[in-house]
Amino acid sequence: MKLLRTEPRALSARLHAQVDTLLRTAFDLEGSYDYGPDRADMVLVLGDDDRAVGHAATYRRAISIGDETLTVGMIGGVAIDAAHRRHGHVRRLMAEVHRHFTAEALPFSLLFAFVPAVYRSSGYRDMTNTTRFLDHDGAWKDLVFRGGMVAELGGRRWPNLPIDLRGPSV
């Protein structure tokens, strides 16, 4: 299984179409997958026999934690083709994401999971912070995300303070 690390706009048309099909299937989307207003910094694509079977996208975002502004890494669009699940592919993607974020000196990685248990072996734990974010309907919301998770990438402990994503979740 090969791992491609690139920018979203650098994906070939063929690979972009495969990734879009993978993500639309995984997230039951009717339209094309959209990386959102924060456009991903990097995408990771796992390939098997010239076919995309895994994907993750990374984002950098300045957020507020209590009264502090801090840049963190965020992860979105994590998907593995159904026929290739339960083989450690998510752990492989998360390890590469963590190397990337650590090289950029980002202290934390955040994600919002449909199935949180998948990410625990990669060092994620539940995030119980009240989170402010811009919802897809254009309204600002404040809530504790069920499925919100954090991984500490350095020596700093994740604070249990309100956070403001300053935009949408990814």
C-alpha positions in Angstrom: 0.0 0.0 0.0 1.6 3.3 -1.1 1.1 6.6 0.7 0.9 9.8 -1.4 1.4 13.1 0.5 0.5 16.2 -1.6 -1.6 19.3 -1.8 -5.3 18.9 -2.8 -4.8 20.9 -6.0 -1.9 18.7 -7.1 -4.0 15.5 -7.3 -4.3 14.2 -10.8 -7.8 14.3 -12.3 -8.0 10.5 -12.1 -6.9 10.3 -8.5 -9.1 13.3 -7.5 -12.1 11.4 -9.0 -11.2 8.3 -7.0 -10.8 10.2 -3.8 -14.1 12.0 -4.4 -15.9 8.7 -4.9 -14.2 7.3 -1.7 -15.3 10.3 0.4 -18.8 10.5 -1.1 -19.3 6.8 -0.3 -17.8 7.0 3.2 -19.8 10.1 4.2 -22.9 9.3 2.2 -22.7 12.6 0.3 -24.9 13.4 -2.7 -22.5 16.1 -4.2 -18.7 16.2 -4.5 -16.6 16.3 -1.4 -15.6 19.8 -0.4 -12.5 20.5 1.6 -14.2 23.6 3.0 -13.4 27.2 3.2 -10.1 26.5 5.0 -8.8 24.4 2.0 -6.7 21.6 3.2 -2.9 22.1 3.5 -2.1 18.5 2.7 -3.9 15.4 1.7 -2.7 11.8 2.3 -4.0 9.2 -0.1 -3.4 5.4 0.4 -3.4 3.6 -2.8 -3.7 -0.1 -3.7 -3.2 -1.1 -7.4 -3.7 2.4 -8.7 -6.8 2.8 -6.7 -7.4 5.2 -3.7 -8.5 3.2 -0.7 -7.7 5.7 2.1 -7.7 9.5 2.6 -7.0 12.1 5.2 -6.7 15.9 5.0 -4.8 18.3 7.2 -5.5 21.9 8.2 -3.8 24.5 10.2 -6.0 26.8 12.2 -5.6 29.5 14.8 -8.1 28.9 17.5 -8.9 30.4 20.9 -8.4 28.3 24.0 -9.7 30.3 26.9 -8.0 33.7 26.4 -5.1 32.3 24.4 -4.7 32.1 20.6 -2.9 29.0 19.5 -2.4 27.4 16.1 -3.3 23.7 16.0 -3.6 21.0 13.4 -7.0 19.7 12.4 -7.8 16.6 10.5 -10.8 16.0 8.2 -12.0 13.6 5.5 -10.6 10.5 7.1 -12.0 7.5 5.1 -10.9 4.0 4.3 -12.6 1.9 1.6 -14.9 -0.7 3.3 -12.9 -3.6 1.7 -9.7 -2.3 3.3 -10.8 -1.6 6.8 -9.4 -3.2 10.0 -5.8 -3.4 8.6 -4.3 -0.4 10.5 -4.6 2.1 7.7 -6.1 4.8 9.9 -3.2 4.4 12.3 -0.8 4.8 9.4 -2.5 7.9 8.2 -2.6 9.4 11.7 1.1 8.6 12.3 2.0 10.5 9.1 -0.3 13.4 10.1 1.4 13.6 13.5 4.9 13.7 11.9 3.7 16.6 9.7 2.1 18.5 12.6 5.1 17.8 14.9 7.5 19.1 12.2 5.5 22.3 12.2 5.6 22.5 16.0 1.9 22.2 16.4 1.1 21.2 19.9 -2.3 19.5 19.3 -4.2 17.7 16.7 -8.0 17.9 16.7 -10.6 15.8 14.8 -14.3 15.2 14.9 -15.0 11.5 14.5 -18.1 9.5 13.6 -16.5 6.5 15.3 -14.2 7.8 18.0 -12.9 4.3 19.0 -11.0 4.1 15.7 -8.7 7.0 16.8 -7.8 6.0 20.4 -4.9 3.7 19.3 -3.4 6.8 17.6 -3.3 8.8 20.8 -6.7 10.6 20.6 -8.9 11.1 23.6 -12.3 12.7 24.0 -12.4 16.5 23.9 -14.9 17.7 26.5 -14.4 21.4 25.9 -17.3 23.6 25.0 -16.6 24.4 21.4 -17.7 27.5 19.4 -17.9 26.9 15.6 -19.6 28.1 12.5 -22.2 25.5 11.5 -23.0 24.6 7.9 -26.3 26.6 8.2 -24.3 29.8 8.8 -25.1 30.1 12.5 -22.5 30.1 15.3 -23.0 27.2 17.8 -21.6 26.5 21.2 -21.6 22.9 22.4 -19.5 19.9 23.5 -19.0 17.9 20.3 -19.7 14.2 20.7 -16.8 12.7 18.7 -14.6 15.7 19.2 -11.1 14.3 19.9 -7.6 15.7 20.7 -4.1 14.3 20.6 -1.3 16.0 22.5 1.8 16.1 20.2 4.3 17.6 22.5 4.8 18.2 26.2 1.9 20.5 26.6 -1.3 19.2 28.2 -4.7 20.0 26.5 -6.5 22.5 28.7 -10.1 21.9 29.7 -11.2 25.5 28.7 -13.7 26.7 26.2 -12.4 26.7 22.6 -13.4 28.8 19.6 -12.6 27.2 16.3 -13.0 30.7 14.6 -14.8 29.0 11.7 -16.3 25.7 10.8 -15.2 22.3 12.0 -13.4 20.2 9.4 
